[in-house]
Amino acid sequence: MKRIELLAPAGNLEKAKIAILYGADAVYIGGKQFSLRSRASNFSLEEIKELVEFANEHGAHVHVTVNMIPHASDLDGLEAYLLALDAIGVHAIIVASPSIMMLAKKLKVSYEVHVSTQHSSTNSAAVTFWKEKGMDRVVLGRECQLDQIEAICRKDILPIEVFIHGGMCISFSGRCVLSNHMTLRDANRGGCAQSCRWKYHLMDGDEEISSKDNLFSMSSKDLQAVDFMEQFIKMGVASLKIEGRMKSAYYLATVISSYRYLIDTIYEKGYADNDCIEYVKKEISKAENRMTGPGFYKGIPQEDVQLYQDHDEIVTQEYIAICLDYDKDTKIATLQVKNHFVPNTTVEIFGPNIKSCLVQMKDVYNLDGEMLDVCRTPMQVVKTEWNGPIEKYAMIRKVRKEESI
């Protein structure tokens, strides 16, 4: 059986490389044109080329989103762009517009064409339709329940991709015009303002039934599918997709490495026990800033999976440094500061080849050799003696009280 693919997002070149180093089998990115998530940095053709070369060196694939719903004025340069991606050697494009799908096939490109989740493909008949049109993979709508995914996979029509982690659109797979109406930012052309996550005054006629301290929104909890990974693997799902091209490198490293560990454990043992499941959930929680739930995988979501009120998103500041280099002879680590921390405290480290563990940090010095009482300047490069596991690109975070040595 072909091993399942772990597919991760990336909003820029640095994040894409981190995603691959931390265990992604493939990354999906947006180009400067024809892609949603216009607020992500997105990739020039030169950067896509650099990423493809990096991915090839690490046995990974690059998927490029060409997933906007274009208006006539958006189509200029499309054919040249599709051919440029082919020349670069990307593995796949993810497409929402049937016209772009058909054009790519007409051009006889060597990369695969994947049907975007925006089509809300939720049954085997839809998958059969896309196969007849020559497509190579279908990303199912996030409205699918587990038994529906299993029934589709059992037909073995095309490789199937499903979401396992990240934001859930309150509409049908992104087919929403709230942003268009309220901000003139077209959600299906890369400009979604996430109007569903705003807070609203809820009215019953002329009477307000929300309070100023507890306004209403129509958002949902983020998806977290740790409990269903073994089922997805046994169903024959081809690819497991993490959402979040706007997320930080730390978030991606944490989430990707956690799912990587879980997937590898299932393949090694044939299952994941409760200790493994709880460990993975705990690791993922260290990067989350929103509540999570099972999406549609347990059935139609009830009120406990929604976020109607009181759900401010808090950016975690647990991530304090990344390792830029390590001298094995002197045991001196070169770190880049990310968030405020105090030296000589217990910290936690994890990396591409390091399972999270606790280490006692020692004195920290700036590049002029001056000892620092506190590290508070983001992007500052510092040095410290390090006695414990460490490697380039390893990330260091604060330790929660219940985990301290």
Wavefront OBJ file of the C-alpha trace (Angstrom):
o trace
v 0.000 0.000 0.000
v 1.298 3.461 -0.918
v 1.976 5.528 2.207
v -0.410 8.363 2.842
v 0.820 11.866 2.011
v 1.068 14.601 4.635
v 0.409 17.848 2.789
v 1.264 21.144 4.483
v 0.680 24.810 3.646
v 3.281 27.536 3.298
v 2.908 31.273 2.800
v 6.536 31.947 1.888
v 9.791 30.208 1.039
v 11.076 30.014 4.630
v 7.858 28.393 5.849
v 7.824 25.935 2.962
v 11.329 24.743 3.755
v 10.482 24.435 7.458
v 7.384 22.404 6.551
v 9.457 19.940 4.540
v 12.199 19.699 7.158
v 9.617 18.993 9.867
v 8.055 16.100 8.003
v 5.697 17.221 5.236
v 5.692 14.918 2.219
v 4.418 17.791 0.100
v 3.694 21.493 0.474
v 1.094 23.605 -1.249
v 1.829 27.229 -2.027
v 0.301 30.126 -3.910
v 1.915 31.984 -6.743
v 1.715 35.715 -7.306
v -1.129 35.111 -9.762
v -4.365 33.094 -9.904
v -4.233 32.075 -6.229
v -6.405 32.602 -3.177
v -4.949 33.869 0.099
v -3.772 37.127 -1.448
v -2.550 38.319 1.979
v -0.008 35.512 2.130
v 3.389 36.527 0.799
v 3.015 34.073 -2.087
v 5.755 32.940 -4.429
v 7.393 34.382 -7.500
v 8.325 31.917 -10.232
v 11.950 32.187 -9.114
v 10.987 31.244 -5.562
v 8.841 28.349 -6.777
v 11.838 27.082 -8.728
v 14.063 27.315 -5.641
v 11.465 25.487 -3.564
v 11.044 22.696 -6.135
v 14.801 22.145 -6.119
v 14.814 22.069 -2.298
v 11.840 19.690 -2.233
v 13.475 17.361 -4.754
v 16.578 17.185 -2.568
v 14.386 16.093 0.358
v 12.091 13.729 -1.524
v 9.074 16.048 -1.240
v 6.580 17.490 -3.715
v 5.341 21.012 -4.430
v 1.693 21.737 -5.242
v 0.768 25.204 -6.505
v -2.690 26.641 -5.945
v -4.251 28.081 -9.083
v -7.555 28.145 -7.283
v -9.171 31.522 -7.730
v -12.562 31.726 -9.451
v -11.434 34.061 -12.234
v -13.390 36.783 -13.960
v -12.568 37.505 -17.598
v -10.119 40.223 -16.615
v -8.160 37.751 -14.464
v -7.208 35.404 -17.298
v -4.436 37.412 -18.936
v -1.187 35.475 -18.825
v -2.766 32.252 -17.586
v -1.440 29.970 -20.335
v 2.111 31.300 -19.977
v 1.893 30.854 -16.202
v 0.745 27.227 -16.453
v 3.584 26.461 -18.863
v 6.103 28.197 -16.606
v 5.028 25.984 -13.698
v 5.515 22.956 -15.927
v 9.015 24.071 -16.901
v 9.896 24.554 -13.224
v 8.795 21.010 -12.428
v 6.025 21.405 -9.844
v 4.250 18.150 -9.021
v 0.652 19.384 -9.082
v -1.649 22.366 -9.297
v -4.837 22.730 -7.238
v -7.601 24.255 -9.345
v -11.135 25.512 -8.784
v -12.082 26.737 -12.251
v -12.978 23.998 -14.784
v -11.685 26.231 -17.585
v -8.230 26.332 -15.977
v -8.333 22.567 -15.433
v -9.136 21.947 -19.078
v -6.515 24.423 -20.271
v -3.811 22.695 -18.232
v -4.750 19.331 -19.744
v -4.917 20.829 -23.240
v -1.389 22.159 -22.779
v -0.274 18.590 -21.946
v 1.591 19.659 -18.840
v 3.452 16.979 -16.924
v 2.137 17.930 -13.474
v -1.081 16.605 -11.958
v -4.273 18.646 -11.814
v -6.135 18.415 -8.499
v -9.749 19.505 -8.065
v -10.021 22.095 -5.289
v -12.215 21.661 -2.234
v -14.165 24.698 -3.462
v -16.183 22.374 -5.679
v -17.628 20.681 -2.616
v -17.152 17.246 -4.158
v -18.908 15.030 -1.636
v -19.820 11.817 -3.474
v -18.412 9.197 -5.824
v -20.470 10.485 -8.772
v -18.683 13.828 -8.559
v -15.310 12.078 -8.344
v -16.233 9.969 -11.389
v -17.121 13.156 -13.270
v -13.712 14.641 -12.571
v -11.993 11.434 -13.629
v -13.856 11.567 -16.946
v -12.536 15.111 -17.374
v -8.990 13.845 -16.933
v -8.275 15.131 -13.435
v -5.743 13.390 -11.212
v -6.986 13.939 -7.638
v -10.042 15.326 -5.850
v -9.893 17.357 -2.657
v -13.171 16.543 -0.946
v -15.431 19.182 0.541
v -15.029 19.653 4.261
v -18.722 18.825 4.646
v -17.984 15.110 4.199
v -18.468 12.757 7.130
v -16.254 9.737 7.799
v -18.632 7.150 6.356
v -19.042 9.237 3.195
v -15.279 9.491 2.720
v -14.928 5.753 3.240
v -17.636 5.035 0.644
v -15.895 7.268 -1.896
v -12.474 5.710 -1.248
v -13.936 2.211 -1.556
v -14.864 2.974 -5.188
v -11.159 3.639 -5.919
v -11.951 6.150 -8.676
v -9.271 8.785 -8.104
v -6.845 9.579 -5.284
v -8.692 11.419 -2.527
v -7.407 14.285 -0.415
v -9.053 15.374 2.856
v -8.433 18.146 5.366
v -7.224 17.145 8.815
v -6.337 20.414 10.502
v -6.987 24.138 10.427
v -9.671 26.708 9.788
v -13.166 25.705 8.734
v -15.157 27.930 6.393
v -18.650 28.556 7.681
v -19.941 28.366 4.092
v -19.835 25.419 1.690
v -16.109 24.994 1.046
v -15.478 28.675 0.606
v -18.402 29.539 -1.644
v -19.251 32.632 0.357
v -20.003 36.212 -0.657
v -20.142 37.820 2.809
v -16.713 39.357 2.267
v -17.724 40.638 -1.171
v -20.854 42.323 0.148
v -19.322 43.784 3.292
v -15.829 44.821 2.209
v -15.708 44.507 -1.607
v -12.969 41.899 -1.080
v -13.754 38.890 -3.255
v -13.346 35.679 -1.239
v -12.992 33.550 -4.358
v -10.399 35.804 -5.940
v -8.046 35.877 -2.978
v -9.461 38.600 -0.757
v -11.597 36.983 1.957
v -11.970 39.318 4.950
v -13.222 36.434 7.139
v -16.436 38.320 7.844
v -17.882 35.243 9.572
v -15.361 35.694 12.382
v -16.350 39.285 13.088
v -18.493 40.133 16.094
v -22.021 41.317 15.395
v -24.905 42.904 17.227
v -27.623 40.237 17.042
v -31.062 41.767 16.498
v -34.612 40.482 16.802
v -36.440 43.171 14.887
v -35.512 46.412 16.628
v -34.451 44.659 19.823
v -30.828 43.663 20.360
v -30.563 40.236 21.946
v -26.767 40.191 22.192
v -24.945 42.137 24.875
v -22.113 44.596 24.364
v -19.865 42.237 26.307
v -20.925 39.124 24.395
v -21.481 39.852 20.731
v -22.401 37.201 18.148
v -20.333 35.577 15.413
v -20.991 32.673 13.087
v -17.567 31.055 13.154
v -16.709 27.432 13.852
v -13.937 25.796 15.800
v -10.843 24.872 13.817
v -10.589 21.290 12.585
v -8.388 18.813 14.471
v -8.568 15.223 13.197
v -6.024 13.418 15.381
v -8.636 10.862 16.479
v -9.398 9.829 12.882
v -5.926 9.362 11.417
v -5.893 5.573 11.675
v -9.258 5.430 9.889
v -8.067 7.674 7.066
v -5.030 5.479 6.512
v -7.095 2.280 6.476
v -9.697 3.834 4.150
v -7.038 4.448 1.530
v -7.133 8.248 1.565
v -4.236 9.488 -0.565
v -3.427 12.778 1.123
v -4.000 14.479 4.482
v -4.114 18.239 4.200
v -3.301 20.858 6.815
v -4.852 24.299 6.303
v -3.017 27.520 7.077
v -0.925 29.368 4.497
v -1.167 32.437 6.746
v 0.228 30.580 9.786
v 3.682 31.075 11.314
v 6.685 28.823 10.811
v 6.414 27.785 14.467
v 2.770 26.777 14.051
v 3.611 24.738 10.959
v 6.598 23.032 12.586
v 4.546 22.100 15.637
v 1.499 20.796 13.790
v 3.406 19.032 10.999
v 5.867 17.283 13.307
v 2.997 16.132 15.527
v 1.015 14.589 12.677
v 4.228 13.153 11.226
v 4.906 11.361 14.497
v 1.329 10.057 14.638
v 1.318 8.812 11.042
v 4.690 7.108 11.403
v 3.567 5.462 14.641
v 0.449 4.055 12.972
v 2.484 2.623 10.093
v 5.073 1.181 12.461
v 2.682 -0.401 14.977
v -0.514 -0.687 12.967
v -2.311 1.573 15.433
v -1.849 4.529 17.783
v -2.618 3.932 21.467
v -4.197 6.471 23.793
v -0.845 7.672 25.108
v 0.287 8.489 21.572
v -2.984 10.232 20.727
v -2.880 12.355 23.874
v 0.777 13.229 23.324
v 0.055 14.461 19.795
v -2.949 16.494 20.920
v -0.882 18.076 23.676
v 1.913 18.974 21.261
v -0.493 20.535 18.769
v -2.144 22.569 21.525
v 1.158 24.362 22.099
v 0.707 26.237 18.821
v -3.074 26.661 18.694
v -4.713 30.048 19.170
v -8.300 28.896 18.510
v -10.442 26.146 19.934
v -10.588 22.948 17.871
v -13.180 20.302 17.086
v -13.894 17.340 14.788
v -15.528 19.327 11.996
v -18.028 17.101 10.191
v -16.174 13.852 10.868
v -18.452 12.824 13.739
v -21.579 13.914 11.884
v -23.370 17.217 11.442
v -21.662 19.629 13.865
v -23.716 20.598 16.881
v -23.471 23.790 18.943
v -20.370 22.539 20.776
v -18.377 22.755 17.528
v -19.431 26.355 16.833
v -17.949 29.589 18.161
v -20.909 31.882 18.485
v -19.442 34.041 21.241
v -16.359 34.675 23.357
v -13.600 33.342 21.113
v -10.889 35.963 20.898
v -7.862 34.625 19.036
v -4.717 34.895 21.136
v -1.302 34.706 19.509
v 0.872 32.411 21.601
v 4.263 33.753 22.682
v 5.616 30.407 23.834
v 7.981 30.212 20.838
v 11.140 31.981 21.979
v 14.006 31.039 19.632
v 15.177 29.065 16.619
v 18.592 27.445 16.281
v 20.636 28.962 13.472
v 23.769 26.920 14.098
v 25.477 24.653 16.621
v 29.197 24.015 17.169
v 29.584 20.452 18.450
v 33.137 21.081 19.654
v 32.418 24.150 21.780
v 28.785 23.210 22.460
v 27.800 26.775 21.584
v 24.385 27.274 19.988
v 23.580 30.301 17.868
v 19.951 31.273 18.346
v 17.628 33.853 16.863
v 15.223 35.371 19.393
v 11.522 35.192 18.551
v 9.793 36.229 21.801
v 10.741 37.499 25.249
v 12.505 35.030 27.552
v 14.839 34.953 30.537
v 18.103 32.923 30.433
v 18.869 30.167 32.954
v 15.376 28.758 32.818
v 13.961 25.420 31.763
v 12.898 25.426 28.112
v 11.541 22.893 25.669
v 13.179 22.075 22.342
v 11.909 20.177 19.313
v 13.282 19.856 15.824
v 13.161 18.049 12.500
v 14.862 15.069 14.171
v 14.239 15.877 17.839
v 11.169 14.815 19.760
v 10.177 17.550 22.212
v 12.151 17.447 25.466
v 13.154 19.740 28.325
v 16.570 21.413 28.620
v 18.019 23.777 31.219
v 19.130 26.918 29.392
v 22.340 28.603 30.587
v 23.704 32.147 30.294
v 22.951 33.928 27.017
v 25.295 36.419 25.307
v 24.886 38.880 22.457
v 27.333 38.901 19.552
v 29.536 41.405 21.395
v 29.988 38.872 24.185
v 27.820 40.756 26.674
v 25.740 38.594 29.017
v 22.008 39.306 28.778
v 19.666 39.378 31.760
v 16.697 39.085 29.426
v 16.189 38.481 25.700
v 13.459 40.785 24.480
v 14.443 41.858 20.966
v 12.864 39.771 18.197
v 15.310 38.661 15.488
v 18.345 39.340 17.731
v 21.070 36.717 17.302
v 22.501 35.382 20.559
v 24.789 32.591 21.734
v 24.573 30.155 24.624
v 26.218 26.969 25.819
v 23.814 24.123 25.143
v 23.838 20.770 26.911
v 21.107 18.723 25.333
v 19.765 17.702 21.945
v 19.874 20.465 19.349
v 20.142 20.859 15.583
v 19.822 23.556 12.967
v 16.202 24.751 12.603
v 15.245 23.305 15.983
v 12.741 25.497 17.811
v 12.767 26.424 21.477
v 9.673 27.330 23.471
v 8.719 28.229 27.005
v 7.685 25.454 29.340
v 4.222 25.341 30.806
v 4.213 25.108 34.595
v 2.927 21.547 34.668
v 5.834 20.410 32.453
v 8.794 22.018 34.200
v 11.702 19.898 35.404
l 1 2 3 4 5 6 7 8 9 10 11 12 13 14 15 16 17 18 19 20 21 22 23 24 25 26 27 28 29 30 31 32 33 34 35 36 37 38 39 40 41 42 43 44 45 46 47 48 49 50 51 52 53 54 55 56 57 58 59 60 61 62 63 64 65 66 67 68 69 70 71 72 73 74 75 76 77 78 79 80 81 82 83 84 85 86 87 88 89 90 91 92 93 94 95 96 97 98 99 100 101 102 103 104 105 106 107 108 109 110 111 112 113 114 115 116 117 118 119 120 121 122 123 124 125 126 127 128 129 130 131 132 133 134 135 136 137 138 139 140 141 142 143 144 145 146 147 148 149 150 151 152 153 154 155 156 157 158 159 160 161 162 163 164 165 166 167 168 169 170 171 172 173 174 175 176 177 178 179 180 181 182 183 184 185 186 187 188 189 190 191 192 193 194 195 196 197 198 199 200 201 202 203 204 205 206 207 208 209 210 211 212 213 214 215 216 217 218 219 220 221 222 223 224 225 226 227 228 229 230 231 232 233 234 235 236 237 238 239 240 241 242 243 244 245 246 247 248 249 250 251 252 253 254 255 256 257 258 259 260 261 262 263 264 265 266 267 268 269 270 271 272 273 274 275 276 277 278 279 280 281 282 283 284 285 286 287 288 289 290 291 292 293 294 295 296 297 298 299 300 301 302 303 304 305 306 307 308 309 310 311 312 313 314 315 316 317 318 319 320 321 322 323 324 325 326 327 328 329 330 331 332 333 334 335 336 337 338 339 340 341 342 343 344 345 346 347 348 349 350 351 352 353 354 355 356 357 358 359 360 361 362 363 364 365 366 367 368 369 370 371 372 373 374 375 376 377 378 379 380 381 382 383 384 385 386 387 388 389 390 391 392 393 394 395 396 397 398 399 400 401 402 403 404 405
